[in-house]
Amino acid sequence: MMNNKKTLIKERLSAPIVLLLFFVYDILFLLGFILYLPIYFCRKKINFRALKEKFGFSHLDERQKNCIWIHVVSVGEAQLVGTFIEKLKDRFDQPIVISTTTLTGHRIAKQKYNGIAKVIYFPYDVSLILTRLLDKIHPRLFVAVETEIWPNLFYRLKRRNIPIVLVNGRISDKAFAHYKKIKMITKPVLNWCHYVAVQNQAYKERFIDLGCEPEKVLITGNMKFESILVDEEHLEKIKTKYSSIVKGTNKLLIIAASTHHPEEEIILKVYQEILTSCKNISLLIAPRHVERIPLIEKNIISSGFEPLRISSLKGKNTHKKIFLLDTIGQLLYFYALADICFVGGSLTAHGGHNILEPIYFQKPTIFGPSMENFQDFEEIALNKGAGIKIENTHQLREITLQLINNKALRDSLAEKCRKVFSEEKKSLDKHIELISKCLQ
């Protein structure tokens, strides 16, 4: 009884301090918003519709009340939650609201989930905005995907007794270093969560190091092994429409995916050298940011080739042409056409990108040394022999040539890719059980 009284007194004394801290947080957040807004508009990272919704003026109605609110950041996370959402719909009779941070993430989420969930832009983490939105939808549960920690939102959800679950949790080296500097903030925010479901032991230790109570941190594996949703009908359309054009007759197709500067230049140089000994090779480049395509086209022309955007294909002669994937959300399906894949952001200091998608289609997959953001994927791929890590341009050329000239090697890697997915599943069911506990 005495301990309960002490706790109650402590909470009452700390309440004004907490409110003051969040008042200061609101002011700093708004100041940062004012400073960066012109930059976001110039870089086309925001538009007026998104801005309106980020201020809490979303088109929500009674149908979204008592929802399960799932927050994802951008394209990768939006694609990750597909199977997860389907299982939630089957298991629980609750409306679902998905919020996204980026324009591309919002566009992908609308395309994939428009029939089963309401898609909105994530509101700014400001008290008045959050209060308006929470009053509208009264969520039964908030689900944050991977590393989404928002102090103001978590505090207000906690005040309303709305459970918070972080799923597929991970913290990159860079994020961990930043969060450690503000541990006095991360500790209470993380402990407002009911559960923090993480991918592996290393991430569990990081969340605990940031102040999360150990009993709240559970290892549930990586949902991405069960997250890849393939529309088989759409896949067949892609194969029928593009296979003969991008591969031609008896050609192998190399896809350089999610590339950043200067990876396109590196790939072009390697491709030029490969063509001196191997003629029947096609190349498709899928840059991480499609707005860079005009610059990449100039580089292709400078290399002596002709760029051809996928959106412009009309059965043209493919001689001396390099294909550019300029459409959003189609890369997954083009992996199915490939014979060899290189996943970018890994020869530059961008931390790598998702190597699971080409592995899902059992494609020999090459990546560079910079995989900080996907260390778990890298570890699994290398341990299972399903991926090939290279350190430099020379190795990229040599490994690619080996794969081109050795079909048995390509087939061996394909079988190892198949085993990765057959052995790494069951994470999704563990996450659903945690959600079930919160909704009981």
Helices and strands as residue ranges (DSSP letters): H 2-42, H 48-54, G 62-64, E 68-71, H 75-80, H 82-91, E 96-100, H 103-113, E 118-121, H 127-137, E 141-145, H 151-159, E 164-169, H 173-181, H 183-191, E 195-198, H 201-209, G 214-216, E 217-219, G 223-226, H 232-247, E 252-259, H 263-275, E 281-287, G 290-292, H 293-302, E 306-309, G 310-312, E 321-324, H 331-335, E 340-343, H 356-360, E 365-367, G 372-374, H 375-383, E 387-389, H 393-405, H 407-423, H 427-439
